[in-house]
Amino acid sequence: MTENAQQQPASNPELPTQYAPAEVEGKLYERWVERGYFTADPKSEKPPYTIVIPPPNVTGSLHLGHAFQHTLMDALTRRKRMQGYEALWLPGMDHAGIATQNKVEQQLAEEGKSRQDLGREEFVERVWQWKEEYGGKILGQMRRLGDGVDWSRERFTMDEGLSRAVQTIFKKLYDDELIYRAERIINWCPRCLTAISDIEVDYQDDNGELVSIKYGEGDETLVVATTRAETMLGDTAVAVHPDDERYAHLIGKRIKLPLTDRTIPVVADTHVDPEFGTGAVKVTPAHDPNDFAIGQRHGLESMTVMDERGVITVHGPFQGLDRFEARSTIVEALRQQGRIVAEKRPYVHSVGHCSRCKTTIEPRLSLQWWVKVGPLAQAAGDAVRDGRVKIHPQDMSKRYFDWVDNMHDWCISRQLWWGHRIPVWYGPNGEVVCVGPDEQPPTGEGWTQDSDVLDTWFSSGLWPFSTLGWPEKTPDLEKFYATDVLLTGHDIIFFWVARMMMFGLYAMDGEPPFHTIALTGLVRDEFGKKMSKSNPNSVDPLDWMDAYGSDAVRFTLANGANPGADVPIGEDWVKASRNFANKIWNATRFALMNGATVEGELPDPAQMSATDRWILSRLNAVVAEVDAYYDDYQFAKLADSLYHFAWDEVFDWYVELSKTTYFAGGEAAKVSARVLGEVLDVTLRLLHPIVPFVTETLWTTLTGKESVVIADWPADSGFRDKAAEQEIELVQRVVTEVRRFRSDQGLQPGQKVPARLTLDGTALAPHEAAIRQLLRLQPEGEGFSATATLPVAGATVALDLSGTIDVAAERKRLAKDLAAAEKEKAQATGKLGNEAFLAKAPDNVVEKIRTRLAKAEEDIARITAQLDRLPEA
């Protein structure tokens, strides 16, 4: 990175009349990258500041959620870089095991092939080809948004270095007996043909059926209810509560299982709730996690009755049927035998679905690899409890603890070909060997490697340190670990955050992977509804960038970013942000045309007008305010503060108040031009992390320097002038009050009105010319006759409205409005005075009427005041 050198004289700046984002954004971004502004140096003596990007899927494209979080991460990193930190924002992508394999299998299907036709090695090579050709679309879109990431350090979870990290930590966990292989119930997707973790299951209410079935014969019968009748073929017991007297005579006996030639025992288990349903529960250990636990306690057989595609495998009339087809067929068979006691349809209940393909999940007994999370989760919880890691906002900590304190062992094996293959070999005599990255796998006849791959989230969990070179002790790892902040959505605590905490603490000797977890909400539409590709409210952020510019999209997203809260966004808000960018452009252009400059030192405050001292005082207060908001991750507040300071105070007040000074010329004009240059310089630097493109163009034009990206972050000089602030507040009160009166009288904003200003003895006297300019007030002249007098802020403004409005017509209009307001008041008062109405009406209806009454009373007071101010017709 170069020093911020002067590139051109600042005395002859030129800007186009209009800001055209499409013409500058791409060129500016490429210039930033080429000049190495985003490339971090591990040898630097600057303090480090590190963020690793939550790696998007290689199959994905930029959506508003990405744009939202990337805007905030970019703002944090750009500011720290300007503050003198060696800032690293590290990019990369996740290999997305299931999603990517599905993409390539779909491509093969179009060719009439399957992955089995290619074989494993050729199929994996085909996936790599797909990745090079189609993957990574989102990386180009990140450039469009302006992400200031270090592209020289771009990583991929399947690249050589990260694969080495995965094999290293697997071996370490295995040797420490924190990874094991066991047969347990897992979530199985019959479409993706793989196990998936609990947090990759989406639960939704489905319309199903609840069927009550009579088990047993004669006096030894009981009734069980199920939503999955097909699983009864795998029942190996019926469970009842040991204290349930209804079934005490059956405990320990065997009863007939319908539709089979088997008998099954009745067992007593405290897991059963005697108050729920019939108090008897069918037990299918191979197809339900709770039943599996009961089976383990009672030594029951586990019978798998479906294959990996959800097809019945039990010999008999149902063999070969799909699980859902078998369900209805089995119920009909039971009905014919008189075994159906009750049927309820529809029966709405929560059903798990694969988060990727939406197929109904099938709980299935399977031999899989697991991480023993107990000690790892304990460490992840302790790191937050003892303050080594802070969660922001703090009230989100409960969700974190709810997860890490109650985490089950993690199934990490997936029945896929794309991913990190499990580094375990099996020998011909039952040997099991786990191989590290520097070890040679066993060879010889009969040795085979485990065919499964690791869960994608396993490699993602290593992201904060594997991307920096771990397990090697690299300069990057030494300089940039631990990272400073993880900024991500609160919905991903379970998927990713907890796993990074567990692995980071384990691999890095107790040093957590980040100091702060800053949690955001989710982006929703302007009505608060969740955006989805299947709904018409889904928005492609690139469309908005094309129409309004990347800065407009970024500012809109930042302006809605309250910690942990969801972010509503609509196109009108993006348009408003575009207008803000245009306002910055036009106001800066005007300032430059009128001599605004950053050359030379700021004049002594004694040489400045109260207006100059006021804006510098406010500027320093805003610098301090913005710094505090950044440190607290209050992006919405800092964006709002900058918006109102820039638009309202700088452009609408300071520039307008100073126009008379500029036009008059002389030393005062030179002082104000230097102050305006200072204010613009600092304001543009404050805005830069959020709206980098427009600020780069304007700041380099204003200062003549190389780039605002490498400019110093503004510091609060401590200058405050409360007297000047109070003085300008008086000016603002006068201007605001008279403007309101003019509007009430129906005067056009540019319409000139004769006026007499009595400002003697007030702090307003030096500002008479500016007040007249802002309010379009002419000198009183001959024949002046005050028709309205406004006392405000210790001053008096007398206006002659004769000839400017039709007084009679205005009185008639106001009288009509007054009558309508009084009618509204009477109706509201009548309803609120009616006890019978108040007793029946809902609270929200009553509150609306109270609001209408208050509004009517305000209107009556306002209109009456307007009438009193009008001259007689």
Disulfide bonds with the S-S distance in Angstrom:
none
